[in-house]
Amino acid sequence: MYSSESFYMTTQQLRPGAKIADTDVFDLAMSWRGYSINKMCNALTDPNNRDACKQDEEAFMASYGLTEAEKRLVRARDFSGLLAAGGNIYFLLKLGVVTGNGLYYMGAKMRGETYEQFLATRNEKSAT
């Protein structure tokens, strides 16, 4: 059995709206800003939607109401830009996989590195 004290958070929490240097905090405002991006990406859990996205990405984006600016980010596979636009990294991973940009490819792009440069920084060299 846990004591009632174990249910209290022991780490200091940031006040709502607090900024961390060089970091986008995914808060409620950002969630709303990226709603269409995240809804579209989450739809990619369905195999039929993955197929639809691969067959006609433009129509798929339009069906989720992405703005022209958001569409440009998707077309460019600008994952850093999509994060800044309110995309949730866990939903963006679905887009990455569907477009042939798995986690390490996304990481490389976000760091401005080639895939090979990024892999060289990993502890497990055979990981892909």
Secondary structure by P-SEA (a helix, b strand, c coil): cccccccccccccccccccccccccccaaaaaaaaaaaaaaaacccaaaaaaaaacaaaaaaaacccaaaaaaaaacaaaaaaaacccaaaaaaaaaaacccaaaaaaaaacccaaaaaaaccccccc
